[in-house]
Amino acid sequence: MRIINKTKNTLLAKDAVVASKLFKRTKGLLDRSNFRLGEALIIKPCKSIHTWFMLFPIDVLFVDENNRVVKAIPDIKPFRITPIYWKAEYVIELPIGMIQKTETCESDLLTLEQTD
């Protein structure tokens, strides 16, 4: 799946995976030792995340049901927890630096495109 910031006309990820089942949402990135540019994890539904036991920092986008960014949080270090974003429907976890590189911010419109 590809994630595009339509507001800024930038590519956030070309290889995004959706975690919608309880086990995948709970596991998230915990079994990963790195997160490559172009990858993303979409966690649905989700209003808050933690980075306990993760091995690397990440960028995080909280997104509402209309695919608008509710909150953009760059550089979340391991062993942190975010506030609850009640308007968020899902979360996109990205490699560190993607928020800054794409200039993604609150109210940006995203599109998720299925790839073959």
C-alpha positions in Angstrom: 0.0 0.0 0.0 1.2 3.5 -0.8 0.6 6.5 1.5 0.5 9.9 -0.2 0.2 13.3 1.4 -2.3 14.9 -1.1 -1.9 18.4 0.5 1.8 18.5 0.0 1.9 16.1 -3.0 4.6 13.9 -1.3 5.0 10.2 -0.9 5.1 9.1 2.7 5.5 5.4 2.1 5.5 3.0 -0.9 5.4 -0.2 1.3 2.8 0.2 4.0 1.3 -2.7 5.9 -2.0 -2.6 7.8 -2.3 -4.0 11.3 -6.0 -4.3 12.0 -6.2 -7.6 14.0 -5.6 -7.5 17.7 -2.3 -9.5 17.7 -0.8 -7.4 14.8 -1.9 -4.1 16.4 -0.4 -5.2 19.8 2.9 -6.4 18.3 3.3 -3.4 16.0 7.0 -2.9 15.3 8.3 -4.7 18.4 9.9 -7.5 16.5 11.8 -5.2 14.2 15.4 -4.1 14.5 15.1 -1.4 11.9 12.5 0.5 9.9 13.6 1.3 6.3 12.7 4.4 4.3 9.6 3.8 2.3 8.0 1.5 4.9 5.1 2.3 7.1 2.8 0.5 9.6 -0.9 1.5 9.7 -2.6 0.6 13.0 -6.4 0.5 12.8 -8.2 1.4 15.0 -5.9 3.4 17.1 -6.0 6.5 19.3 -2.7 6.2 21.2 0.5 4.3 20.9 3.5 3.3 23.1 7.1 2.5 22.1 7.9 0.3 25.0 10.6 -2.2 24.2 11.2 -0.8 20.7 14.8 -0.6 19.4 14.5 2.7 17.5 12.6 6.0 17.3 9.8 6.6 14.9 7.6 9.3 13.4 3.9 9.0 14.0 0.8 10.4 12.3 -2.6 10.2 14.0 -5.3 10.3 11.3 -9.1 10.8 11.4 -11.8 9.0 9.6 -11.6 11.5 6.7 -7.8 10.8 6.3 -6.8 14.1 7.7 -3.8 14.3 10.0 -5.0 15.0 13.6 -1.5 15.1 15.1 2.0 14.7 13.7 4.7 13.6 16.2 8.3 13.3 14.9 11.0 11.4 16.6 9.2 9.4 19.3 11.9 7.6 21.3 11.7 4.1 22.7 9.8 3.6 26.0 7.4 6.5 25.5 3.6 6.7 25.3 1.5 9.3 23.5 -1.6 11.0 24.7 -4.9 9.8 23.5 -6.1 11.6 20.3 -9.9 11.1 20.5 -10.5 12.3 16.9 -8.0 9.8 15.5 -9.3 6.7 13.7 -5.9 5.2 12.9 -2.1 5.7 13.3 0.7 5.7 10.7 4.1 4.8 12.0 7.0 5.9 9.8 10.8 5.9 9.8 12.3 8.7 11.7 12.6 11.9 9.6 9.7 11.3 7.3 7.5 14.0 8.9 10.2 16.6 8.4 11.2 15.4 5.0 7.6 15.5 3.6 6.6 18.6 5.7 3.5 16.7 6.8 1.5 18.5 9.5 -1.9 18.7 11.1 -4.9 18.9 8.7 -3.0 17.5 5.7 -5.1 15.2 3.6 -3.7 11.7 3.0 -4.6 9.0 0.6 -3.9 5.3 1.0 -3.6 3.4 -2.3 -3.6 -0.3 -2.7 -0.7 -1.6 -4.7 -0.3 -5.0 -6.4 
